[in-house]
Amino acid sequence: MIISPSHKFVYIGIPRTASKSMNEWLMRHYGGIWYGGHHDYHGIPEDARSFLVFTTVRNPYDRAVSGFFRTTVG
């Protein structure tokens, strides 16, 4: 989770949706505080609940295939 008090946003990463890349991009271009790992809405600190909260999604088929090959090949 990335929280940017200056830009007033919260990014919540979802596993298998390029969330690590998005975390890196947001930190490089907008700064903020990295809260590490994947979280849900309930993990957002009270003082950031009024910020814009967003995430990224992925085609469910592609996500399932990615997870399958990660467990069988990797």
Predicted model as a PDB file, atoms N, CA, C, CB and O in Angstrom, pLDDT in the B-factor column:
MODEL        1                                                                  
ATOM      1  N   MET A   1       0.849  -1.161   0.000  1.00 90.00           N  
ATOM      2  CA  MET A   1       0.000   0.000   0.000  1.00 90.00           C  
ATOM      3  C   MET A   1       0.897   1.226   0.000  1.00 90.00           C  
ATOM      4  CB  MET A   1      -0.967  -0.003   1.213  1.00 90.00           C  
ATOM      5  O   MET A   1       1.861   1.306   0.760  1.00 90.00           O  
ATOM      6  N   ILE A   2       0.568   2.177  -0.860  1.00 93.00           N  
ATOM      7  CA  ILE A   2       1.273   3.455  -0.923  1.00 93.00           C  
ATOM      8  C   ILE A   2       0.299   4.537  -0.475  1.00 93.00           C  
ATOM      9  CB  ILE A   2       1.828   3.744  -2.372  1.00 93.00           C  
ATOM     10  O   ILE A   2      -0.824   4.615  -0.975  1.00 93.00           O  
ATOM     11  N   ILE A   3       0.729   5.366   0.463  1.00 94.00           N  
ATOM     12  CA  ILE A   3      -0.082   6.490   0.902  1.00 94.00           C  
ATOM     13  C   ILE A   3       0.705   7.764   0.664  1.00 94.00           C  
ATOM     14  CB  ILE A   3      -0.487   6.351   2.399  1.00 94.00           C  
ATOM     15  O   ILE A   3       1.843   7.900   1.115  1.00 94.00           O  
ATOM     16  N   SER A   4       0.088   8.700  -0.052  1.00 95.00           N  
ATOM     17  CA  SER A   4       0.726   9.980  -0.327  1.00 95.00           C  
ATOM     18  C   SER A   4      -0.085  11.095   0.334  1.00 95.00           C  
ATOM     19  CB  SER A   4       0.856  10.220  -1.860  1.00 95.00           C  
ATOM     20  O   SER A   4      -1.119  11.507  -0.192  1.00 95.00           O  
ATOM     21  N   PRO A   5       0.382  11.583   1.486  1.00 94.00           N  
ATOM     22  CA  PRO A   5      -0.328  12.689   2.135  1.00 94.00           C  
ATOM     23  C   PRO A   5      -0.318  13.969   1.296  1.00 94.00           C  
ATOM     24  CB  PRO A   5       0.289  12.969   3.493  1.00 94.00           C  
ATOM     25  O   PRO A   5      -1.285  14.731   1.323  1.00 94.00           O  
ATOM     26  N   SER A   6       0.766  14.212   0.549  1.00 94.00           N  
ATOM     27  CA  SER A   6       0.842  15.437  -0.248  1.00 94.00           C  
ATOM     28  C   SER A   6      -0.096  15.405  -1.453  1.00 94.00           C  
ATOM     29  CB  SER A   6       2.268  15.662  -0.717  1.00 94.00           C  
ATOM     30  O   SER A   6      -0.642  16.440  -1.835  1.00 94.00           O  
ATOM     31  N   HIS A   7      -0.289  14.236  -2.055  1.00 96.00           N  
ATOM     32  CA  HIS A   7      -1.183  14.109  -3.207  1.00 96.00           C  
ATOM     33  C   HIS A   7      -2.543  13.538  -2.817  1.00 96.00           C  
ATOM     34  CB  HIS A   7      -0.543  13.231  -4.268  1.00 96.00           C  
ATOM     35  O   HIS A   7      -3.450  13.447  -3.644  1.00 96.00           O  
ATOM     36  N   LYS A   8      -2.672  13.159  -1.562  1.00 96.00           N  
ATOM     37  CA  LYS A   8      -3.927  12.650  -1.001  1.00 96.00           C  
ATOM     38  C   LYS A   8      -4.486  11.444  -1.761  1.00 96.00           C  
ATOM     39  CB  LYS A   8      -4.957  13.751  -0.987  1.00 96.00           C  
ATOM     40  O   LYS A   8      -5.636  11.443  -2.201  1.00 96.00           O  
ATOM     41  N   PHE A   9      -3.626  10.403  -1.902  1.00 96.00           N  
ATOM     42  CA  PHE A   9      -4.114   9.158  -2.486  1.00 96.00           C  
ATOM     43  C   PHE A   9      -3.585   7.965  -1.711  1.00 96.00           C  
ATOM     44  CB  PHE A   9      -3.710   9.056  -3.959  1.00 96.00           C  
ATOM     45  O   PHE A   9      -2.577   8.040  -1.009  1.00 96.00           O  
ATOM     46  N   VAL A  10      -4.305   6.859  -1.866  1.00 95.00           N  
ATOM     47  CA  VAL A  10      -3.912   5.568  -1.301  1.00 95.00           C  
ATOM     48  C   VAL A  10      -4.006   4.555  -2.430  1.00 95.00           C  
ATOM     49  CB  VAL A  10      -4.820   5.154  -0.067  1.00 95.00           C  
ATOM     50  O   VAL A  10      -5.055   4.422  -3.059  1.00 95.00           O  
ATOM     51  N   TYR A  11      -2.919   3.839  -2.690  1.00 93.00           N  
ATOM     52  CA  TYR A  11      -2.930   2.771  -3.676  1.00 93.00           C  
ATOM     53  C   TYR A  11      -2.878   1.451  -2.933  1.00 93.00           C  
ATOM     54  CB  TYR A  11      -1.745   2.903  -4.678  1.00 93.00           C  
ATOM     55  O   TYR A  11      -1.968   1.212  -2.140  1.00 93.00           O  
ATOM     56  N   ILE A  12      -3.858   0.590  -3.191  1.00 92.00           N  
ATOM     57  CA  ILE A  12      -3.898  -0.736  -2.574  1.00 92.00           C  
ATOM     58  C   ILE A  12      -3.525  -1.756  -3.637  1.00 92.00           C  
ATOM     59  CB  ILE A  12      -5.311  -1.048  -1.960  1.00 92.00           C  
ATOM     60  O   ILE A  12      -4.208  -1.878  -4.654  1.00 92.00           O  
ATOM     61  N   GLY A  13      -2.444  -2.488  -3.404  1.00 88.00           N  
ATOM     62  CA  GLY A  13      -1.990  -3.500  -4.353  1.00 88.00           C  
ATOM     63  C   GLY A  13      -2.751  -4.803  -4.192  1.00 88.00           C  
ATOM     64  O   GLY A  13      -2.993  -5.254  -3.072  1.00 88.00           O  
ATOM     65  N   ILE A  14      -3.125  -5.405  -5.304  1.00 84.00           N  
ATOM     66  CA  ILE A  14      -3.775  -6.705  -5.328  1.00 84.00           C  
ATOM     67  C   ILE A  14      -2.773  -7.690  -5.925  1.00 84.00           C  
ATOM     68  CB  ILE A  14      -5.124  -6.671  -6.151  1.00 84.00           C  
ATOM     69  O   ILE A  14      -2.179  -7.397  -6.963  1.00 84.00           O  
ATOM     70  N   PRO A  15      -2.568  -8.853  -5.298  1.00 77.00           N  
ATOM     71  CA  PRO A  15      -1.603  -9.822  -5.832  1.00 77.00           C  
ATOM     72  C   PRO A  15      -1.892 -10.199  -7.286  1.00 77.00           C  
ATOM     73  CB  PRO A  15      -1.602 -11.076  -4.974  1.00 77.00           C  
ATOM     74  O   PRO A  15      -3.048 -10.307  -7.695  1.00 77.00           O  
ATOM     75  N   ARG A  16      -0.824 -10.396  -8.057  1.00 72.00           N  
ATOM     76  CA  ARG A  16      -0.862 -10.826  -9.458  1.00 72.00           C  
ATOM     77  C   ARG A  16      -1.464  -9.778 -10.386  1.00 72.00           C  
ATOM     78  CB  ARG A  16      -1.647 -12.107  -9.578  1.00 72.00           C  
ATOM     79  O   ARG A  16      -2.061 -10.132 -11.403  1.00 72.00           O  
ATOM     80  N   THR A  17      -1.319  -8.486 -10.057  1.00 77.00           N  
ATOM     81  CA  THR A  17      -1.840  -7.422 -10.922  1.00 77.00           C  
ATOM     82  C   THR A  17      -0.773  -6.370 -11.209  1.00 77.00           C  
ATOM     83  CB  THR A  17      -3.066  -6.761 -10.278  1.00 77.00           C  
ATOM     84  O   THR A  17      -1.103  -5.211 -11.460  1.00 77.00           O  
ATOM     85  N   ALA A  18       0.492  -6.755 -11.175  1.00 78.00           N  
ATOM     86  CA  ALA A  18       1.624  -5.839 -11.387  1.00 78.00           C  
ATOM     87  C   ALA A  18       1.699  -4.788 -10.288  1.00 78.00           C  
ATOM     88  CB  ALA A  18       1.511  -5.152 -12.754  1.00 78.00           C  
ATOM     89  O   ALA A  18       2.146  -3.669 -10.534  1.00 78.00           O  
ATOM     90  N   SER A  19       1.270  -5.131  -9.089  1.00 82.00           N  
ATOM     91  CA  SER A  19       1.249  -4.158  -7.998  1.00 82.00           C  
ATOM     92  C   SER A  19       2.654  -3.723  -7.576  1.00 82.00           C  
ATOM     93  CB  SER A  19       0.515  -4.739  -6.804  1.00 82.00           C  
ATOM     94  O   SER A  19       2.832  -2.583  -7.148  1.00 82.00           O  
ATOM     95  N   LYS A  20       3.645  -4.593  -7.683  1.00 85.00           N  
ATOM     96  CA  LYS A  20       5.010  -4.192  -7.328  1.00 85.00           C  
ATOM     97  C   LYS A  20       5.521  -3.122  -8.290  1.00 85.00           C  
ATOM     98  CB  LYS A  20       5.956  -5.413  -7.338  1.00 85.00           C  
ATOM     99  O   LYS A  20       6.161  -2.158  -7.871  1.00 85.00           O  
ATOM    100  N   SER A  21       5.237  -3.294  -9.570  1.00 87.00           N  
ATOM    101  CA  SER A  21       5.637  -2.296 -10.563  1.00 87.00           C  
ATOM    102  C   SER A  21       4.912  -0.979 -10.327  1.00 87.00           C  
ATOM    103  CB  SER A  21       5.357  -2.805 -11.982  1.00 87.00           C  
ATOM    104  O   SER A  21       5.505   0.093 -10.444  1.00 87.00           O  
ATOM    105  N   MET A  22       3.636  -1.063  -9.997  1.00 89.00           N  
ATOM    106  CA  MET A  22       2.860   0.141  -9.724  1.00 89.00           C  
ATOM    107  C   MET A  22       3.379   0.844  -8.479  1.00 89.00           C  
ATOM    108  CB  MET A  22       1.378  -0.201  -9.560  1.00 89.00           C  
ATOM    109  O   MET A  22       3.472   2.071  -8.454  1.00 89.00           O  
ATOM    110  N   ASN A  23       3.721   0.075  -7.442  1.00 89.00           N  
ATOM    111  CA  ASN A  23       4.314   0.662  -6.233  1.00 89.00           C  
ATOM    112  C   ASN A  23       5.580   1.443  -6.574  1.00 89.00           C  
ATOM    113  CB  ASN A  23       4.633  -0.437  -5.199  1.00 89.00           C  
ATOM    114  O   ASN A  23       5.746   2.585  -6.147  1.00 89.00           O  
ATOM    115  N   GLU A  24       6.461   0.826  -7.336  1.00 90.00           N  
ATOM    116  CA  GLU A  24       7.714   1.474  -7.707  1.00 90.00           C  
ATOM    117  C   GLU A  24       7.468   2.744  -8.521  1.00 90.00           C  
ATOM    118  CB  GLU A  24       8.590   0.508  -8.499  1.00 90.00           C  
ATOM    119  O   GLU A  24       8.107   3.770  -8.285  1.00 90.00           O  
ATOM    120  N   TRP A  25       6.541   2.674  -9.478  1.00 92.00           N  
ATOM    121  CA  TRP A  25       6.240   3.824 -10.320  1.00 92.00           C  
ATOM    122  C   TRP A  25       5.664   4.967  -9.496  1.00 92.00           C  
ATOM    123  CB  TRP A  25       5.268   3.431 -11.430  1.00 92.00           C  
ATOM    124  O   TRP A  25       6.092   6.112  -9.643  1.00 92.00           O  
ATOM    125  N   LEU A  26       4.707   4.673  -8.639  1.00 92.00           N  
ATOM    126  CA  LEU A  26       4.104   5.708  -7.799  1.00 92.00           C  
ATOM    127  C   LEU A  26       5.138   6.349  -6.883  1.00 92.00           C  
ATOM    128  CB  LEU A  26       2.963   5.122  -6.969  1.00 92.00           C  
ATOM    129  O   LEU A  26       5.154   7.569  -6.720  1.00 92.00           O  
ATOM    130  N   MET A  27       5.996   5.536  -6.288  1.00 91.00           N  
ATOM    131  CA  MET A  27       7.018   6.077  -5.388  1.00 91.00           C  
ATOM    132  C   MET A  27       8.003   6.963  -6.152  1.00 91.00           C  
ATOM    133  CB  MET A  27       7.772   4.934  -4.682  1.00 91.00           C  
ATOM    134  O   MET A  27       8.406   8.016  -5.659  1.00 91.00           O  
ATOM    135  N   ARG A  28       8.385   6.535  -7.353  1.00 92.00           N  
ATOM    136  CA  ARG A  28       9.340   7.305  -8.141  1.00 92.00           C  
ATOM    137  C   ARG A  28       8.753   8.644  -8.591  1.00 92.00           C  
ATOM    138  CB  ARG A  28       9.787   6.498  -9.352  1.00 92.00           C  
ATOM    139  O   ARG A  28       9.451   9.659  -8.585  1.00 92.00           O  
ATOM    140  N   HIS A  29       7.484   8.652  -8.980  1.00 93.00           N  
ATOM    141  CA  HIS A  29       6.884   9.854  -9.553  1.00 93.00           C  
ATOM    142  C   HIS A  29       6.096  10.711  -8.566  1.00 93.00           C  
ATOM    143  CB  HIS A  29       5.992   9.466 -10.664  1.00 93.00           C  
ATOM    144  O   HIS A  29       5.959  11.916  -8.772  1.00 93.00           O  
ATOM    145  N   TYR A  30       5.582  10.114  -7.510  1.00 92.00           N  
ATOM    146  CA  TYR A  30       4.728  10.862  -6.596  1.00 92.00           C  
ATOM    147  C   TYR A  30       5.145  10.777  -5.134  1.00 92.00           C  
ATOM    148  CB  TYR A  30       3.335  10.383  -6.727  1.00 92.00           C  
ATOM    149  O   TYR A  30       4.572  11.465  -4.289  1.00 92.00           O  
ATOM    150  N   GLY A  31       6.120   9.955  -4.827  1.00 88.00           N  
ATOM    151  CA  GLY A  31       6.542   9.821  -3.437  1.00 88.00           C  
ATOM    152  C   GLY A  31       5.478   9.126  -2.612  1.00 88.00           C  
ATOM    153  O   GLY A  31       4.701   8.319  -3.122  1.00 88.00           O  
ATOM    154  N   GLY A  32       5.457   9.444  -1.359  1.00 88.00           N  
ATOM    155  CA  GLY A  32       4.487   8.799  -0.476  1.00 88.00           C  
ATOM    156  C   GLY A  32       5.163   7.859   0.495  1.00 88.00           C  
ATOM    157  O   GLY A  32       6.389   7.772   0.554  1.00 88.00           O  
ATOM    158  N   ILE A  33       4.356   7.168   1.244  1.00 89.00           N  
ATOM    159  CA  ILE A  33       4.836   6.254   2.269  1.00 89.00           C  
ATOM    160  C   ILE A  33       4.424   4.848   1.877  1.00 89.00           C  
ATOM    161  CB  ILE A  33       4.283   6.633   3.676  1.00 89.00           C  
ATOM    162  O   ILE A  33       3.253   4.585   1.601  1.00 89.00           O  
ATOM    163  N   TRP A  34       5.400   3.943   1.855  1.00 88.00           N  
ATOM    164  CA  TRP A  34       5.118   2.547   1.512  1.00 88.00           C  
ATOM    165  C   TRP A  34       4.791   1.800   2.793  1.00 88.00           C  
ATOM    166  CB  TRP A  34       6.327   1.883   0.769  1.00 88.00           C  
ATOM    167  O   TRP A  34       5.581   1.781   3.738  1.00 88.00           O  
ATOM    168  N   TYR A  35       3.612   1.182   2.812  1.00 85.00           N  
ATOM    169  CA  TYR A  35       3.203   0.405   3.973  1.00 85.00           C  
ATOM    170  C   TYR A  35       3.446  -1.076   3.782  1.00 85.00           C  
ATOM    171  CB  TYR A  35       1.751   0.645   4.271  1.00 85.00           C  
ATOM    172  O   TYR A  35       3.102  -1.877   4.652  1.00 85.00           O  
ATOM    173  N   GLY A  36       4.033  -1.453   2.660  1.00 72.00           N  
ATOM    174  CA  GLY A  36       4.463  -2.821   2.410  1.00 72.00           C  
ATOM    175  C   GLY A  36       3.351  -3.832   2.253  1.00 72.00           C  
ATOM    176  O   GLY A  36       2.303  -3.727   2.890  1.00 72.00           O  
ATOM    177  N   GLY A  37       3.585  -4.802   1.408  1.00 71.00           N  
ATOM    178  CA  GLY A  37       2.657  -5.902   1.228  1.00 71.00           C  
ATOM    179  C   GLY A  37       1.344  -5.511   0.572  1.00 71.00           C  
ATOM    180  O   GLY A  37       1.175  -4.393   0.084  1.00 71.00           O  
ATOM    181  N   HIS A  38       0.418  -6.467   0.573  1.00 70.00           N  
ATOM    182  CA  HIS A  38      -0.905  -6.256   0.015  1.00 70.00           C  
ATOM    183  C   HIS A  38      -1.871  -6.067   1.169  1.00 70.00           C  
ATOM    184  CB  HIS A  38      -1.338  -7.443  -0.900  1.00 70.00           C  
ATOM    185  O   HIS A  38      -1.812  -6.787   2.165  1.00 70.00           O  
ATOM    186  N   HIS A  39      -2.734  -5.124   1.034  1.00 73.00           N  
ATOM    187  CA  HIS A  39      -3.683  -4.800   2.086  1.00 73.00           C  
ATOM    188  C   HIS A  39      -5.076  -4.670   1.497  1.00 73.00           C  
ATOM    189  CB  HIS A  39      -3.278  -3.507   2.810  1.00 73.00           C  
ATOM    190  O   HIS A  39      -5.258  -4.719   0.280  1.00 73.00           O  
ATOM    191  N   ASP A  40      -6.034  -4.507   2.357  1.00 78.00           N  
ATOM    192  CA  ASP A  40      -7.378  -4.199   1.893  1.00 78.00           C  
ATOM    193  C   ASP A  40      -7.809  -2.858   2.465  1.00 78.00           C  
ATOM    194  CB  ASP A  40      -8.374  -5.314   2.294  1.00 78.00           C  
ATOM    195  O   ASP A  40      -7.047  -2.199   3.173  1.00 78.00           O  
ATOM    196  N   TYR A  41      -9.019  -2.466   2.156  1.00 82.00           N  
ATOM    197  CA  TYR A  41      -9.509  -1.154   2.583  1.00 82.00           C  
ATOM    198  C   TYR A  41      -9.465  -0.978   4.091  1.00 82.00           C  
ATOM    199  CB  TYR A  41     -10.921  -0.945   2.094  1.00 82.00           C  
ATOM    200  O   TYR A  41      -9.249   0.130   4.581  1.00 82.00           O  
ATOM    201  N   HIS A  42      -9.665  -2.054   4.826  1.00 86.00           N  
ATOM    202  CA  HIS A  42      -9.693  -1.964   6.290  1.00 86.00           C  
ATOM    203  C   HIS A  42      -8.311  -1.675   6.893  1.00 86.00           C  
ATOM    204  CB  HIS A  42     -10.240  -3.260   6.873  1.00 86.00           C  
ATOM    205  O   HIS A  42      -8.205  -1.310   8.064  1.00 86.00           O  
ATOM    206  N   GLY A  43      -7.267  -1.838   6.095  1.00 88.00           N  
ATOM    207  CA  GLY A  43      -5.915  -1.569   6.577  1.00 88.00           C  
ATOM    208  C   GLY A  43      -5.459  -0.133   6.408  1.00 88.00           C  
ATOM    209  O   GLY A  43      -4.347   0.217   6.803  1.00 88.00           O  
ATOM    210  N   ILE A  44      -6.306   0.702   5.825  1.00 90.00           N  
ATOM    211  CA  ILE A  44      -5.938   2.100   5.602  1.00 90.00           C  
ATOM    212  C   ILE A  44      -6.004   2.853   6.924  1.00 90.00           C  
ATOM    213  CB  ILE A  44      -6.867   2.762   4.545  1.00 90.00           C  
ATOM    214  O   ILE A  44      -7.012   2.771   7.627  1.00 90.00           O  
ATOM    215  N   PRO A  45      -4.949   3.585   7.275  1.00 91.00           N  
ATOM    216  CA  PRO A  45      -4.980   4.371   8.512  1.00 91.00           C  
ATOM    217  C   PRO A  45      -6.137   5.383   8.501  1.00 91.00           C  
ATOM    218  CB  PRO A  45      -3.638   5.103   8.711  1.00 91.00           C  
ATOM    219  O   PRO A  45      -6.522   5.894   7.449  1.00 91.00           O  
ATOM    220  N   GLU A  46      -6.661   5.651   9.658  1.00 92.00           N  
ATOM    221  CA  GLU A  46      -7.822   6.535   9.797  1.00 92.00           C  
ATOM    222  C   GLU A  46      -7.603   7.898   9.150  1.00 92.00           C  
ATOM    223  CB  GLU A  46      -8.158   6.721  11.260  1.00 92.00           C  
ATOM    224  O   GLU A  46      -8.515   8.436   8.521  1.00 92.00           O  
ATOM    225  N   ASP A  47      -6.407   8.463   9.296  1.00 93.00           N  
ATOM    226  CA  ASP A  47      -6.152   9.802   8.750  1.00 93.00           C  
ATOM    227  C   ASP A  47      -6.059   9.839   7.227  1.00 93.00           C  
ATOM    228  CB  ASP A  47      -4.881  10.346   9.331  1.00 93.00           C  
ATOM    229  O   ASP A  47      -6.017  10.924   6.647  1.00 93.00           O  
ATOM    230  N   ALA A  48      -6.025   8.675   6.560  1.00 94.00           N  
ATOM    231  CA  ALA A  48      -5.960   8.631   5.097  1.00 94.00           C  
ATOM    232  C   ALA A  48      -7.268   8.141   4.474  1.00 94.00           C  
ATOM    233  CB  ALA A  48      -4.814   7.732   4.655  1.00 94.00           C  
ATOM    234  O   ALA A  48      -7.338   7.984   3.255  1.00 94.00           O  
ATOM    235  N   ARG A  49      -8.285   7.900   5.262  1.00 93.00           N  
ATOM    236  CA  ARG A  49      -9.558   7.377   4.746  1.00 93.00           C  
ATOM    237  C   ARG A  49     -10.281   8.353   3.829  1.00 93.00           C  
ATOM    238  CB  ARG A  49     -10.464   7.014   5.894  1.00 93.00           C  
ATOM    239  O   ARG A  49     -11.105   7.929   3.018  1.00 93.00           O  
ATOM    240  N   SER A  50      -9.998   9.644   3.933  1.00 96.00           N  
ATOM    241  CA  SER A  50     -10.662  10.625   3.073  1.00 96.00           C  
ATOM    242  C   SER A  50      -9.928  10.824   1.739  1.00 96.00           C  
ATOM    243  CB  SER A  50     -10.775  11.958   3.802  1.00 96.00           C  
ATOM    244  O   SER A  50     -10.424  11.536   0.866  1.00 96.00           O  
ATOM    245  N   PHE A  51      -8.757  10.205   1.576  1.00 97.00           N  
ATOM    246  CA  PHE A  51      -7.978  10.330   0.346  1.00 97.00           C  
ATOM    247  C   PHE A  51      -8.628   9.503  -0.769  1.00 97.00           C  
ATOM    248  CB  PHE A  51      -6.511   9.877   0.577  1.00 97.00           C  
ATOM    249  O   PHE A  51      -9.475   8.648  -0.514  1.00 97.00           O  
ATOM    250  N   LEU A  52      -8.210   9.779  -2.011  1.00 96.00           N  
ATOM    251  CA  LEU A  52      -8.603   8.939  -3.134  1.00 96.00           C  
ATOM    252  C   LEU A  52      -7.989   7.562  -2.924  1.00 96.00           C  
ATOM    253  CB  LEU A  52      -8.154   9.559  -4.502  1.00 96.00           C  
ATOM    254  O   LEU A  52      -6.777   7.453  -2.739  1.00 96.00           O  
ATOM    255  N   VAL A  53      -8.789   6.522  -2.950  1.00 94.00           N  
ATOM    256  CA  VAL A  53      -8.311   5.146  -2.788  1.00 94.00           C  
ATOM    257  C   VAL A  53      -8.508   4.433  -4.119  1.00 94.00           C  
ATOM    258  CB  VAL A  53      -9.067   4.398  -1.619  1.00 94.00           C  
ATOM    259  O   VAL A  53      -9.612   4.425  -4.664  1.00 94.00           O  
ATOM    260  N   PHE A  54      -7.428   3.825  -4.649  1.00 93.00           N  
ATOM    261  CA  PHE A  54      -7.552   3.134  -5.928  1.00 93.00           C  
ATOM    262  C   PHE A  54      -6.668   1.904  -5.965  1.00 93.00           C  
ATOM    263  CB  PHE A  54      -7.199   4.069  -7.080  1.00 93.00           C  
ATOM    264  O   PHE A  54      -5.795   1.723  -5.116  1.00 93.00           O  
ATOM    265  N   THR A  55      -6.903   1.063  -6.958  1.00 88.00           N  
ATOM    266  CA  THR A  55      -6.135  -0.151  -7.167  1.00 88.00           C  
ATOM    267  C   THR A  55      -6.093  -0.423  -8.670  1.00 88.00           C  
ATOM    268  CB  THR A  55      -6.753  -1.360  -6.381  1.00 88.00           C  
ATOM    269  O   THR A  55      -6.654   0.339  -9.457  1.00 88.00           O  
ATOM    270  N   THR A  56      -5.438  -1.492  -9.061  1.00 85.00           N  
ATOM    271  CA  THR A  56      -5.441  -1.929 -10.453  1.00 85.00           C  
ATOM    272  C   THR A  56      -6.023  -3.333 -10.488  1.00 85.00           C  
ATOM    273  CB  THR A  56      -3.999  -1.890 -11.078  1.00 85.00           C  
ATOM    274  O   THR A  56      -5.899  -4.093  -9.528  1.00 85.00           O  
ATOM    275  N   VAL A  57      -6.655  -3.666 -11.600  1.00 81.00           N  
ATOM    276  CA  VAL A  57      -7.224  -4.998 -11.762  1.00 81.00           C  
ATOM    277  C   VAL A  57      -6.626  -5.638 -13.003  1.00 81.00           C  
ATOM    278  CB  VAL A  57      -8.773  -4.941 -11.860  1.00 81.00           C  
ATOM    279  O   VAL A  57      -5.955  -4.984 -13.801  1.00 81.00           O  
ATOM    280  N   ARG A  58      -6.879  -6.910 -13.146  1.00 75.00           N  
ATOM    281  CA  ARG A  58      -6.333  -7.663 -14.269  1.00 75.00           C  
ATOM    282  C   ARG A  58      -7.413  -8.616 -14.762  1.00 75.00           C  
ATOM    283  CB  ARG A  58      -5.032  -8.438 -13.862  1.00 75.00           C  
ATOM    284  O   ARG A  58      -8.273  -9.043 -13.991  1.00 75.00           O  
ATOM    285  N   ASN A  59      -7.368  -8.940 -16.024  1.00 74.00           N  
ATOM    286  CA  ASN A  59      -8.300  -9.917 -16.569  1.00 74.00           C  
ATOM    287  C   ASN A  59      -8.228 -11.179 -15.701  1.00 74.00           C  
ATOM    288  CB  ASN A  59      -7.973 -10.238 -18.073  1.00 74.00           C  
ATOM    289  O   ASN A  59      -7.137 -11.712 -15.498  1.00 74.00           O  
ATOM    290  N   PRO A  60      -9.364 -11.670 -15.183  1.00 71.00           N  
ATOM    291  CA  PRO A  60      -9.338 -12.832 -14.286  1.00 71.00           C  
ATOM    292  C   PRO A  60      -8.695 -14.070 -14.906  1.00 71.00           C  
ATOM    293  CB  PRO A  60     -10.738 -13.168 -13.858  1.00 71.00           C  
ATOM    294  O   PRO A  60      -8.030 -14.830 -14.201  1.00 71.00           O  
ATOM    295  N   TYR A  61      -8.877 -14.289 -16.203  1.00 75.00           N  
ATOM    296  CA  TYR A  61      -8.258 -15.434 -16.861  1.00 75.00           C  
ATOM    297  C   TYR A  61      -6.736 -15.299 -16.834  1.00 75.00           C  
ATOM    298  CB  TYR A  61      -8.763 -15.563 -18.314  1.00 75.00           C  
ATOM    299  O   TYR A  61      -6.039 -16.245 -16.466  1.00 75.00           O  
ATOM    300  N   ASP A  62      -6.220 -14.141 -17.218  1.00 69.00           N  
ATOM    301  CA  ASP A  62      -4.773 -13.925 -17.223  1.00 69.00           C  
ATOM    302  C   ASP A  62      -4.189 -14.063 -15.824  1.00 69.00           C  
ATOM    303  CB  ASP A  62      -4.442 -12.545 -17.793  1.00 69.00           C  
ATOM    304  O   ASP A  62      -3.103 -14.615 -15.648  1.00 69.00           O  
ATOM    305  N   ARG A  63      -4.909 -13.565 -14.838  1.00 64.00           N  
ATOM    306  CA  ARG A  63      -4.438 -13.665 -13.450  1.00 64.00           C  
ATOM    307  C   ARG A  63      -4.363 -15.124 -13.002  1.00 64.00           C  
ATOM    308  CB  ARG A  63      -5.365 -12.870 -12.508  1.00 64.00           C  
ATOM    309  O   ARG A  63      -3.401 -15.530 -12.350  1.00 64.00           O  
ATOM    310  N   ALA A  64      -5.384 -15.912 -13.355  1.00 73.00           N  
ATOM    311  CA  ALA A  64      -5.401 -17.331 -12.983  1.00 73.00           C  
ATOM    312  C   ALA A  64      -4.268 -18.093 -13.669  1.00 73.00           C  
ATOM    313  CB  ALA A  64      -6.756 -17.964 -13.345  1.00 73.00           C  
ATOM    314  O   ALA A  64      -3.596 -18.913 -13.044  1.00 73.00           O  
ATOM    315  N   VAL A  65      -4.059 -17.815 -14.965  1.00 74.00           N  
ATOM    316  CA  VAL A  65      -2.990 -18.483 -15.707  1.00 74.00           C  
ATOM    317  C   VAL A  65      -1.633 -18.111 -15.103  1.00 74.00           C  
ATOM    318  CB  VAL A  65      -3.042 -18.099 -17.215  1.00 74.00           C  
ATOM    319  O   VAL A  65      -0.772 -18.975 -14.940  1.00 74.00           O  
ATOM    320  N   SER A  66      -1.440 -16.841 -14.773  1.00 69.00           N  
ATOM    321  CA  SER A  66      -0.191 -16.398 -14.169  1.00 69.00           C  
ATOM    322  C   SER A  66       0.059 -17.120 -12.846  1.00 69.00           C  
ATOM    323  CB  SER A  66      -0.213 -14.881 -13.950  1.00 69.00           C  
ATOM    324  O   SER A  66       1.170 -17.582 -12.582  1.00 69.00           O  
ATOM    325  N   GLY A  67      -0.970 -17.212 -12.030  1.00 65.00           N  
ATOM    326  CA  GLY A  67      -0.831 -17.914 -10.755  1.00 65.00           C  
ATOM    327  C   GLY A  67      -0.558 -19.396 -10.943  1.00 65.00           C  
ATOM    328  O   GLY A  67       0.208 -19.984 -10.180  1.00 65.00           O  
ATOM    329  N   PHE A  68      -1.178 -20.015 -11.959  1.00 67.00           N  
ATOM    330  CA  PHE A  68      -0.976 -21.437 -12.236  1.00 67.00           C  
ATOM    331  C   PHE A  68       0.470 -21.688 -12.633  1.00 67.00           C  
ATOM    332  CB  PHE A  68      -1.932 -21.921 -13.348  1.00 67.00           C  
ATOM    333  O   PHE A  68       1.114 -22.587 -12.093  1.00 67.00           O  
ATOM    334  N   PHE A  69       0.985 -20.902 -13.570  1.00 65.00           N  
ATOM    335  CA  PHE A  69       2.349 -21.126 -14.028  1.00 65.00           C  
ATOM    336  C   PHE A  69       3.373 -20.769 -12.958  1.00 65.00           C  
ATOM    337  CB  PHE A  69       2.614 -20.322 -15.284  1.00 65.00           C  
ATOM    338  O   PHE A  69       4.462 -21.343 -12.935  1.00 65.00           O  
ATOM    339  N   ARG A  70       3.047 -19.844 -12.084  1.00 64.00           N  
ATOM    340  CA  ARG A  70       3.963 -19.515 -10.991  1.00 64.00           C  
ATOM    341  C   ARG A  70       4.123 -20.704 -10.054  1.00 64.00           C  
ATOM    342  CB  ARG A  70       3.459 -18.286 -10.211  1.00 64.00           C  
ATOM    343  O   ARG A  70       5.225 -20.962  -9.570  1.00 64.00           O  
ATOM    344  N   THR A  71       3.037 -21.438  -9.788  1.00 61.00           N  
ATOM    345  CA  THR A  71       3.108 -22.559  -8.851  1.00 61.00           C  
ATOM    346  C   THR A  71       3.619 -23.829  -9.496  1.00 61.00           C  
ATOM    347  CB  THR A  71       1.756 -22.815  -8.251  1.00 61.00           C  
ATOM    348  O   THR A  71       4.184 -24.674  -8.802  1.00 61.00           O  
ATOM    349  N   THR A  72       3.440 -24.004 -10.822  1.00 59.00           N  
ATOM    350  CA  THR A  72       3.869 -25.237 -11.454  1.00 59.00           C  
ATOM    351  C   THR A  72       5.256 -25.145 -12.077  1.00 59.00           C  
ATOM    352  CB  THR A  72       2.881 -25.632 -12.497  1.00 59.00           C  
ATOM    353  O   THR A  72       5.973 -26.145 -12.125  1.00 59.00           O  
ATOM    354  N   VAL A  73       5.644 -23.980 -12.549  1.00 55.00           N  
ATOM    355  CA  VAL A  73       6.922 -23.827 -13.237  1.00 55.00           C  
ATOM    356  C   VAL A  73       7.975 -23.262 -12.293  1.00 55.00           C  
ATOM    357  CB  VAL A  73       6.768 -22.921 -14.465  1.00 55.00           C  
ATOM    358  O   VAL A  73       9.100 -23.758 -12.246  1.00 55.00           O  
ATOM    359  N   GLY A  74       7.613 -22.223 -11.542  1.00 51.00           N  
ATOM    360  CA  GLY A  74       8.576 -21.494 -10.725  1.00 51.00           C  
ATOM    361  C   GLY A  74       8.834 -22.172  -9.462  1.00 51.00           C  
ATOM    362  O   GLY A  74       9.625 -21.688  -8.652  1.00 51.00           O  
TER     363      GLY A  74                                                      
ENDMDL                                                                          
END                                                                             
